[in-house]
Amino acid sequence: MPTSRSPKRGTKPPVETRRTRFVLPIILIAVVAVLSVAIIAVPASLVTRFLPPFISADDFSGSLWHGSAGIVAVNGRNAGAIEWRLHPWSLLRLTVSADLHWVKVGFIADGSADVNRQGFALHDVEGDGLVEDLADMGVAAGWRGMASFKFTQLRGVFAGGAATLVSAKGDVSVTKLAYPQIADGADLGGYVLHVADGAITRSGDATAELTDTGGPLEVHAIINYAAKDHTGTLSGTVKERAGAPPALLAQVDNLTQLHARDGAGRVPVELEFTL
């Protein structure tokens, strides 16, 4: 019978193997230590080399490891200021991971991010503030109220000089919502926009559910957004509640000229919008 060349049980591995097992972790730790020291010494402004072309930043302070940018713009729109703290270990995976703190006037948000050449992933993102503080970003221009959001995940890809959102899971809530052209600017109550897991496709098309949380209007609607055309539709029903402002009652009655109320007194609505 041929003699087995496998090591016998209990036999110690060769000295070279033991040295390799011992040395590799030390080398790895040393590399991370050197990277950490280098990151601490590098000014925060170096982050501009890693930004996609549609994002610009200025007014830096701190280091690449823990720094901030007092001026951030996305597609030329003022996007507030941001502070970050990098995780050095992530660089070994050719990914930039960081904890983020974002401020836009009085709107504040926190979360963590992983970014590489292919795209980004945001985790446990939470924030709140005034709706009007986001107006110059092209979001909810003319609307007033308090807004908050909480997303367990947001994922996107970089392509064609832009970022496309391909996955999201979370909610956006608003309270004391008001708009000058609706009910003469009266308080319209509160609403929740729910984005379920899988509601966003790889092409960026999205579906979300809109419901009220109390106030003068009972609302239930589905919002569909087509990323290619930057257009969306809102389809659902509205119904006034007792005590609704007279101006709002008149506007709901005007809707009945387009669509009759259903058996429960709700008025069907169909709106189109562009983002």
C-alpha positions, 0 to 999 in steps of 0.5 A: 500500500502507498504510504500516506503523506498527510500529516499525522493527527497532533503533528505541528505544522511547519515553522514557515506555516506558523510564522505566516499565520502569525505575521499576516495579522500583524501586517494587516494591522500595520497597514490599517494603522498606517492608513489611519495615520495617513487619513488623519493627516490628510485635509478634508478637502481631498474628499472632492477627488472621490465625489461624482461629477454632479456633487460639489463641496467647499468650505472644508474643515478637519481631516479626511478621516473626520471632517466636514464640508460647509457647502454642498451642492447636488446638480447645482442646488444647495444641499446644505452641509455635511460632517463625516467620520470614516471607517478605515477598515473599509478601505481594505475592501476598496469601499468608503464607509462613514457615519454621516451628519447632514444639516440643511438650515434647520433640517438635520439627518444622520446615518451611515454610508458605503460608497464605491465606484459602482454606487452607494448604500445608506443605512439607518437614515433618520432626519427631521425638520421644516419642509420649507428648509428643503425648498431650494433643493426642488423638494416641496417648493411652496409647501410648509410643515414639519417633516421626518423620514426614517429609512433602513436602507437606500441604495443607488448606482452611478451611471451616466454622470448621475445617481439612480436610486434602485432600492429603498425601504422606509417612511416619510412623514409630514405634519401641519402640512399647508400650501397657499393654493389649497384651502387658503393655506389652512393646516391640512393635517398629517400624512405618511409616504410608505416605500416598501422593500422592492418598490423601486426597480433597477431602472429607478421607477418607484411606487409608494403608498400615501395615507393620512394620519388625521386632519381635515382630509381622509386620503389614500393614494398610490404614487407611481414615478417613472424615472426615465421621464421624471414624471409621476402620477397620484391615484387614489381617493380623498374625503373631507372630515367634519370641521374641514375649512370652508375653502377646503370643502369648496375645493373638494366639491370642485373635484366631484365635477370630474369624478363622482363620489363612491358609495362611501362618499370618497372622491377619486383623484388622478394627478400628474406631476414632474420632478 
